[in-house]
Structures are given as C-alpha cells and as structure tokens.
Amino acid sequence: MENTSPSTSRKRQRDDEPEPEPELELNDAQFLTLEENFNFSDTLVALRMMSAQFPLIEKVTIQPFILRSQLYSSLKDRTQVDRDLEMRKTRLRWFGHVQRRSLDTPVRRCEQLALVGTRRGRGRPKKYRGEVIMRDMARLQISEDMALDRKRWRSSIKSLRRERVIRTFKLNTGQDDHAIMFLDDYFSQIDRVSKRLEAQKQEDISVFEWFKEHVIHSKLDPSIGHDELCSLLSLGGKVKEEHISLLINAGLLTRQLIDPNMYWFAIPNIGSVLKGLSQGRKELMSFLNRRKYKEMAMASLEKKRLRLSPLDMRFHLRDLLGSGHLKTVESPTGLVVKVVKD
C-alpha cells in the first residue's frame, strides 16, 4: 500500500520576481572593503559612500572630505564627474548662448564652414566640439531645441555645486588637488571654529555668520577677491580689516601668493592632514616600487598601515588610482594594484 502522507521536506518555492537586495546603509560602508565598493555609477552616491568611509583622525577635528582624484577612480566616466562638479559646465552654457543667436551672426556662420584640402592623420579621428556637446546632452537627457529657452536650459544643466549640495576647495599641496566637502559638513566645521574662538573670548565673531549667510551661498568659485569679499560681508554688518584677519586666522581663507588681493576658500584644521596626504602618497608609492613586480593584491594592500599619514590606506589608494599613478588589473584572485610605468 502506497504511503500518501504529504512529504515533510521543504521545497524551495520559485518566485516570479527575485527579492530585492537590501539597501546598503551608510553606516555599513565603513566595514566594506575597497574591492567590494570600488566603482559607482552616480557621483552623489560615490560622494556619500566615501564620506562615510572617511578615516577617524586623532587629535584633529575635521569633517569628511573627498579628493577629486578619488572620484575619478570611483566612476568610470571622468566627464560625468567634471560635469557634476561643474568643471566643464561652461561648455553647455556657451552652446546654449550660441544657439539663441541669429543664423546671420558671425558665430553661427562659423558652424557652417567646411575645410577643403585637409588630410586626416592616421588613427582614430579627434573628438570635435559638436560630438562632445551631443554626448553631454544625451547624458543629461536634454535636446538641442531646449537651448532656445534660456531659463529652462540653465536649470537643466545644474550641477551639485550649483545646487549647493557640495563645495570644492583648492588644496595647498603644490599639485592640482581639489577637495570636495558637503556643504552641511562645511558649516559644521565653521561652527566649531566659531565656538572655539567664542570660548577664547574673541571679539566680532559675528563675522562667521555673515560669512556663512552671504559669502558661501553667493560665491561658488574656489576663490574670491578682496573687494567682493568685503562687499558680501557688508550685507551682514560693518566690515573691518580685523574681520578679514579673523577669517584668515580661523583657516577659512588663505591669501594667494600671486595676487595678495585674492583669497582661496579653505577648510579649517586641514594643515596637518595635507602634510600626511603628501607623505602618505610617497610612502605608498615607495612601498610598491620596492616590490619585485611593483604590484600587490588590493585585498592585502588595503590591510597595510602607513606610518607617516593619519589617513588610511583606502583613502590613498583611491587617490593614486584616480591620479593615474596606480592602476588595477583583474586576476583570478581579485584586483591587483600596479604601479604605472612612466
């Protein structure tokens, strides 16, 4: 007689749709290895993840910042990074300005000129301006006819910096280094400096509020002139030279060496970190150059500690990979970091 009792073994049920993967919390990003979250598809996501992974630095109170070179290593498309950070936004603004001009103007007639008798060299043709413009418009999902409406066109090509999400700073490292910090974190850094000076019974600390409300929100460039700075600060109250000196001493402004009447916007308390940044770069490059094949598995290299830098190995790896000094190569055991030969 056959046993008709139902089986007690569990069978895996098939679902029509797979269960969605759980979203990664920013608090969990600190525990992920570099190889597990090496590439991103969105600039803002990459910024938030790397901000969450910023190393804790002893004896230095500084908010998380990201280097532009680190973004280059995290996103495959560098043009997307530059566009989101507004490095090349001028190109689209100029294109929209030209498109709104009459076809009879000289600038529009130049578009129809044809070069006769020229020979193209060997290899891939060089990218021309129109090709780059069309690629940018495709990524932003905007069309050429939208340029005729100036207000609509300007709003369509906004960047993270223009939307006041982040702020960029020129770092005094002797190289073309730019730091990116979320605006909320930068305001927190200013508040800490203000409270410290208030505890020291410094006078005229109201200039920090003027700086936040009138200068930071109005001036998006990494530098500002003396006259423009005084003009914006005067919206909050009567400006004195002592106010400018107080902002410089607090680390919010640094004078440019070429023009003393120009200032760079700066991040307070970043001096010791910049020294460690330069020393950590040299130490990491020296370590890899001493190896036989000038390479090492990323998983193993990430566990190493640097003696001369307060920043961790993950921070320096992203930096040097984005600046082109290092590269990654796929291997059966994972990513391998190699020194780029000159």
Secondary structure, DSSP 4 states (H G I P E B T S, - for coil): ----SPP-S--PPPPSSPPPPPPPPGGGGGGS-TTTT--BS-HHHHHHHHHHTPPP-TT------EEHHHHHHHBS-HHHHHHHTTSSHHHHHHHHHHHTS-TTSHHHHGGG----S----SSSPPP-HHHHHHHHHHHHT--GGGGGSHHHHHHHT--TTTTTSEEEEE--SSSS-EEEEEHHHHHHHHHHHHHHHHHTT-S-TTHHHHIIIIIITT--SSEEEHHHHHHHHTTTS---HHHHHHHHHTTSEEE-SS-TTEEEE--TT-HHHHHHHHHHHHHHHHHHHTSTTSEEEHHHHTT---SS-SS-HHHHHHHHHHHTSEEEEEETTEEEEEEPP-
